[in-house]
Amino acid sequence: MSREEILHARVPPGSRFKGYKSCHVRDLIVSAQLVLHYRRECWVTPDGKTVLAPLPRGVVGGYGPNLRRLCLMLHAQGQVTMARLTTLLNDIGVSVSKRQVVRLSTQGLDGFAAEDAAVLHAGLVSAPYITVDDTGARHARDNFHTTQIGAEHFTAFRTIASKSRLNFLSLLRGNHQDYVLNEAAFDYLDGRRADPVLVAKIRGHEPRRFCDQVPFLEYLAGKGIDIFDRQAVGVLAEAGIWGSGTISATASASRARPFRRWPPWSRQKPRRLSPPPAGRQQQPSRCRLLRTQDSRH
C-alpha cells in the first residue's frame, strides 16, 4: 500500500462516528518524468587521456531504462506498432520520434538473446519431455517457419527461412556451432542410409572437430564432395551436429524420449500405423463391410 487517504462524509448534526470502512483501490499512473540531468565528471590523466564518468546502465540515446522497458513490453507482448507507440508516448508527455522508438525496440538486445538461449538450454537439459511444433509465419515480407520448443516450465520460439531436419537440429543445440565427425556421426549416417561413397571419403581413424560451418565445408570440398549438393551436404551436416554431442547429451539428460507429441500424463498415445505382413490380406473395416452390403441390396 503506497499511501492512505481519509475520505470525509457529509452528515447531519447529531450523527455518531462509528469508525472507518476500508476500500483498497488499485490504479495506474502513467506520466513522463522530468529530464534528469547527469553531471558527468571529466578527468585528465597524467599521460593526457580523458576519463569521463559512465552513464547509468540502461540509458540509451538520452532515454532511461524504464522507457525502454515500456517500449519493449508494448511492442513485443502487446503487439503495438511503432507509429501507435510513438503517438502514445508523445501523448503522455515524452518527446520522442518514431526513429528513436525503433532504436529503443531493436538495438542492444544482446542481453535478451543470451537469456533466451540460456532458457532454451536449461529447459532441454532438465525437462522430462519436450514438445515441438511448427507453423508458417510471415517475416520480412517473405514466408518463414516458426518452430515451438517447450515443456511444462519453458517455451522457446525460433523463426527460420526453411523447414528441414538440419535446421531443426541446429535449433536444438542453441549457440553451439561446432561439427564433429566421430563414431556417433557415422552411426547417424548409417541410420540415415547415406551414400557409402560419400561416407568413405570422410571416414577416418581419428575424430575430426570443426569450430563452425566454414572449416567443415572446406574439409568436405577438399575430399572431393560437391558442397553445392544440398541433399548430400545436408545429411553430412546433420551427422556433424549429432557427433558434436549437444543433441545426444540433451536426449540422455532427459531420462526419457527426447521429443514427444503428447504430455506424459495423457493416456491416449498416437498409434503406429504399419502395413500388414507379407502374404496376409488386410481385413476390411466394419464401415466398408456395411457399405458393400448396402451396394449389393
C-alpha positions in Angstrom: 0.0 0.0 0.0 1.6 3.2 -1.2 -0.5 5.8 0.7 -3.6 6.1 2.9 -6.2 8.8 2.5 -9.2 9.6 4.7 -12.5 10.4 2.9 -14.9 12.7 4.8 -18.6 12.3 4.6 -21.3 15.0 4.8 -23.5 14.1 7.8 -26.3 16.0 9.6 -25.7 17.4 13.1 -26.0 14.9 15.9 -24.6 11.9 14.0 -22.3 9.5 15.8 -18.9 8.4 14.4 -18.6 4.6 14.0 -15.1 4.3 12.6 -13.8 3.6 9.1 -14.6 1.2 6.3 -11.6 0.2 4.3 -11.5 0.1 0.5 -8.3 -0.8 -1.4 -8.1 0.7 -4.9 -5.5 -0.4 -7.5 -4.7 2.3 -10.0 -2.2 3.1 -12.7 -0.3 6.4 -13.1 1.4 6.9 -16.4 3.4 10.1 -16.6 6.6 11.5 -18.1 9.4 12.1 -15.6 11.2 15.4 -15.8 14.5 15.3 -17.7 17.2 14.0 -15.3 20.4 16.0 -15.5 23.5 13.9 -15.1 26.7 15.9 -14.5 29.5 13.5 -15.6 32.9 14.1 -14.1 35.7 14.6 -16.6 39.3 13.9 -15.7 42.6 14.1 -17.5 45.2 11.6 -16.6 48.9 12.4 -16.3 49.5 10.8 -19.7 46.9 13.1 -21.3 44.0 10.7 -21.6 40.5 12.0 -20.8 38.3 9.9 -18.5 34.6 10.5 -18.5 32.2 9.1 -15.9 29.9 6.5 -17.5 26.2 6.8 -17.7 24.0 4.5 -15.6 23.2 1.2 -17.1 20.2 1.1 -19.4 20.5 4.7 -20.7 20.3 4.7 -24.5 20.3 7.8 -26.6 19.2 10.1 -23.8 16.3 7.9 -22.7 16.1 5.9 -19.4 15.7 2.1 -18.9 12.0 2.4 -17.7 11.0 4.0 -21.0 12.8 1.2 -22.9 11.1 -1.4 -20.9 7.7 0.1 -21.7 8.5 0.2 -25.4 9.7 -3.5 -25.4 6.7 -4.7 -23.5 4.1 -2.9 -25.6 5.7 -3.8 -28.9 6.6 -7.4 -28.1 3.8 -8.5 -25.8 1.1 -6.0 -26.7 1.7 -6.1 -30.5 1.6 -2.3 -30.6 3.0 -0.8 -33.8 5.8 1.7 -33.8 3.5 4.5 -35.1 1.0 3.9 -32.3 3.7 3.6 -29.7 5.2 6.9 -30.7 1.8 8.6 -30.5 1.2 7.1 -27.1 4.5 8.3 -25.7 4.1 11.8 -27.0 0.5 12.0 -25.6 1.9 11.0 -22.2 4.5 13.8 -22.4 7.6 12.1 -23.7 9.0 14.0 -26.7 10.4 11.1 -28.9 10.5 10.4 -32.6 9.5 7.2 -34.3 13.1 6.5 -35.4 14.2 6.7 -31.7 11.4 4.3 -30.7 12.6 1.9 -33.3 16.1 2.1 -31.9 14.9 1.5 -28.4 13.0 -1.6 -29.5 15.5 -3.2 -31.9 19.1 -2.2 -30.8 21.2 -3.5 -28.0 19.2 -6.7 -27.4 22.2 -9.0 -27.0 21.3 -9.5 -23.3 17.8 -10.7 -24.1 19.2 -13.0 -26.8 21.7 -14.6 -24.4 19.0 -15.0 -21.8 16.7 -16.7 -24.3 19.4 -19.1 -25.3 20.2 -19.9 -21.7 16.5 -20.7 -21.0 16.3 -23.0 -24.0 19.5 -24.9 -23.0 18.3 -25.2 -19.4 14.9 -26.4 -20.5 16.3 -29.0 -22.9 18.6 -30.5 -20.2 16.2 -30.5 -17.3 12.7 -31.2 -18.8 11.4 -34.8 -18.6 9.8 -34.4 -22.1 10.0 -31.9 -25.0 7.1 -30.8 -27.2 7.8 -29.4 -30.7 5.6 -27.9 -33.3 6.0 -25.6 -36.3 3.8 -23.4 -38.3 4.1 -21.0 -41.2 4.8 -17.3 -40.5 5.4 -14.1 -42.4 8.6 -12.3 -41.7 10.4 -9.6 -43.7 7.7 -9.8 -46.4 8.5 -13.5 -47.0 7.3 -16.9 -45.9 9.2 -18.3 -42.9 8.6 -21.2 -40.5 8.3 -20.7 -36.7 9.3 -23.7 -34.5 8.0 -24.0 -30.9 10.2 -25.9 -28.5 8.9 -26.3 -25.0 7.8 -28.3 -21.9 5.8 -27.6 -18.8 8.0 -24.8 -17.5 9.6 -23.2 -20.6 8.8 -22.3 -24.2 11.1 -21.0 -26.9 10.2 -19.9 -30.4 12.6 -19.8 -33.4 11.8 -18.4 -36.8 13.9 -19.7 -39.8 13.6 -19.4 -43.5 13.3 -23.1 -44.4 12.0 -26.2 -42.7 14.3 -29.2 -42.7 15.8 -31.8 -40.3 19.2 -29.9 -40.5 17.6 -26.6 -39.3 15.7 -28.4 -36.6 18.9 -30.0 -35.2 20.6 -26.6 -35.4 17.8 -25.0 -33.3 18.0 -27.7 -30.6 21.7 -27.2 -29.9 21.3 -23.5 -29.2 24.5 -21.4 -29.6 26.8 -24.3 -30.3 28.3 -24.1 -33.8 30.9 -26.9 -33.9 30.8 -30.0 -36.1 32.4 -33.4 -35.1 33.0 -36.4 -37.3 33.3 -39.4 -34.9 31.7 -42.8 -34.3 28.4 -41.2 -33.3 28.3 -39.2 -36.5 29.0 -42.2 -38.7 26.4 -44.2 -36.8 23.9 -41.5 -37.6 24.9 -41.7 -41.3 24.4 -45.5 -41.2 20.9 -45.0 -39.7 20.0 -42.4 -42.4 21.4 -44.8 -45.1 23.7 -42.2 -46.5 25.7 -42.7 -49.7 28.5 -45.1 -48.9 30.8 -43.4 -51.3 30.4 -40.1 -49.5 30.8 -41.7 -46.1 34.0 -43.4 -47.2 35.6 -40.1 -48.3 35.2 -38.5 -44.8 35.7 -41.6 -42.6 38.9 -41.5 -40.6 40.5 -43.3 -37.7 40.6 -40.2 -35.5 37.6 -37.9 -34.8 37.7 -34.5 -36.5 36.3 -31.4 -34.9 35.4 -28.2 -36.7 34.7 -24.9 -34.9 31.9 -23.8 -37.2 30.4 -24.4 -40.7 33.1 -22.8 -42.8 36.0 -25.2 -42.0 33.6 -28.1 -42.1 32.6 -27.2 -45.7 36.2 -26.6 -46.6 37.0 -30.1 -45.4 34.2 -31.6 -47.5 35.4 -29.7 -50.6 38.9 -31.0 -50.0 37.6 -34.5 -50.0 36.0 -34.0 -53.4 32.4 -33.6 -52.2 30.2 -31.1 -54.0 29.3 -28.7 -51.3 26.6 -27.2 -53.5 24.7 -30.5 -53.4 22.2 -29.6 -50.7 20.9 -33.0 -50.1 24.2 -34.7 -49.7 25.8 -32.0 -47.7 22.7 -31.7 -45.5 22.9 -35.3 -44.3 26.7 -34.9 -43.6 26.0 -31.7 -41.7 23.3 -33.4 -39.6 25.8 -36.1 -38.8 28.4 -33.5 -37.8 25.9 -31.8 -35.5 24.9 -35.2 -33.9 28.6 -36.1 -33.5 29.2 -32.9 -31.5 27.3 -34.3 -28.6 25.0 -31.4 -28.0 21.8 -33.2 -29.2 22.7 -36.6 -27.7 23.6 -35.1 -24.4 20.2 -33.4 -24.2 18.4 -36.6 -25.1 20.3 -38.6 -22.4 19.8 -36.0 -19.8 16.0 -36.0 -20.2 15.8 -39.7 -19.0 13.0 -40.2 -21.5 12.3 -40.0 -25.1 13.7 -36.6 -26.2 10.7 -35.5 -28.2 7.0 -36.3 -27.7 3.9 -35.1 -29.3 1.8 -35.6 -26.2 2.2 -34.8 -22.5 3.3 -37.8 -20.2 0.1 -37.7 -18.2 -2.0 -38.3 -21.2 -3.3 -41.9 -21.6 -4.0 -41.6 -25.3 -0.9 -42.0 -27.3 -0.5 -41.9 -31.1 -0.8 -45.3 -32.7 1.8 -46.5 -35.1 0.3 -47.4 -38.5 2.2 -50.2 -40.2 1.3 -52.2 -43.4 0.0 -55.7 -42.9 2.6 -58.5 -43.1 3.5 -60.1 -46.4 1.1 -62.8 -47.5 -1.7 -61.6 -45.2 -4.6 -59.7 -46.6 -5.8 -56.7 -44.6 -9.3 -57.2 -43.2 -11.9 -54.6 -44.4 -13.3 -52.3 -41.8 -16.9 -52.5 -40.5 -17.9 -49.4 -42.4 -16.5 -50.9 -45.6 -18.5 -54.1 -45.0 -21.7 -52.2 -44.4 -21.2 -50.1 -47.4 -20.5 -53.3 -49.5 -23.7 -54.9 -48.2 -25.8 -51.9 -49.0 -24.5 -51.8 -52.5 -25.4 -55.4 -53.0 -29.0 -54.8 -52.0 
